[in-house]
Amino acid sequence: MIDGLLNLPGWGLIAITLALTHVTIASVTIFLHRHQAHRALNLHPVVSHFFRFWLWLTTGIVTKEWVSIHRKHHAHCESPQDPHSPRVFGIRKVLWEGAELYRAEARHVETLDHYGYGTPNDWIERNLYSRYRGGGVALLFVIDVVLFGLYGITVWAVQMLWTPFWAAGVINGLGHYRGYRNFETPDASTNLFPLGLLIGGEELHNNHHAYPASARLAHRWWELDIGWVYIRLMQRFRLAEIRRTAPRIRLERAPKPINPATVQAVMRNRYHILALYGRRVVLPVLRHEWKAAPSAHRPLLRKAKTPLVREGVELDETACQTLKQALDLSRTLETIYRSKHDLKQLWIRSASHYEARVQLLENWCRQAEDTGIEALGDFARLLRRYTLPRA
């Protein structure tokens, strides 16, 4: 039968195809990503197994492989060991051949052994989902043809291409290439779009890299993470338990002497603070220096904006040379750049006790206030107001 058992009109076929692919995307972001890879939430066993079955049926993804590759991506982001960084492979390669990069990494047994801990290893995983990974997509082909007739071949093809393109290509590619950033993370991650609807909230990729273990990917009030909406809905019916979300920012009403709560709050929000430093210190000072500089120096200062604000992933040889020349031109720029480096020692010195960190931050704030640079002094007073949220 050419129209299949359901005999749907054209708009019905489009609607159901989009709905089915959306369930697959939700399975990837909720089950594979937030639950399995980062343990940001717990899922009821029935829900967890539904997602496993659906992914076997619609993608052939093996949980251990996906989780291992994603964890390795976080461990070696933007380095030659990153399985799918556009900084390493180029944006075209990752965008259009992301699935091939995934399959290549999945063949590395050491990756699975090292990063695949805690993933399902029960009887059905060993004897069906992992052993016959192609069985699900073959079964789906039959189901689609029976339900939708010859049009089911197109429905099936869209289902097969949807996740490799959007997840392996767009998120892993464009999500490290173009977009806006809320957090100054040491990688190149970006938020593609503030409304995370099409890819289940994964559009908010920079937010995720700032707080990988957060079950919620949205950060600002105008950002929407549809995956988080589903998680909260499941939580209401006791089908999900949220373990972690990004820390909340709380400020005292007035600056106070640095204490352990200040240090903890600053460290927990370090990527937010680095981004804030760029907006509140670097950019205002750079604008002032640009206006005061001779016209011959202004192009150099304009080029120095990115290396002054961004972290090391952007500093190739050309950017480093531009940065050095700009710092040589302006002692004020050199001061605020050095101050940012000194502030980062607060979390780089991982062996330091909190007493030492308290003193380090206190000294940093005092020195920032003593520079006479208004933006830097204001930022130091802002840091003095950071504290832990109330329980």
Secondary structure, 3 states (H helix, E strand, C coil): CCCCCCCCCHHHHHHHHHHHHHHHHHHHHHHHHHHHHCCCEEECHHHHHHHHHHHHHHCCCCHHHHHHHHHHHHHCCCCCCCCCCHHHHCHHHHHHHHHHHHHHHHCCHHHHHHHCCCCCCCHHHHHHHCCCHHHHHHHHHHHHHHHHCCHHHHHHHHHHHHHHHHHHHHHHHHHHCCCECCCCCCCCCCECCCEECCCCCCCEHHHHHHCCCCCCCCCCCCCEEHHHHHHHHHHHCCCEEECCCCCCCEECCCCCCCCHHHHHHHHHCHHHHHHHHHHHHHHHHHHHHHHHCCCCCHHHHHHCHHHHHCCHHHCCHHHHHHHHHHHHHCHHHHHHHHHHHHHHHHHHCCCCCHHHHHHHHHHHHHHHHHCCCHHHHHHHHHHCCEECCCC
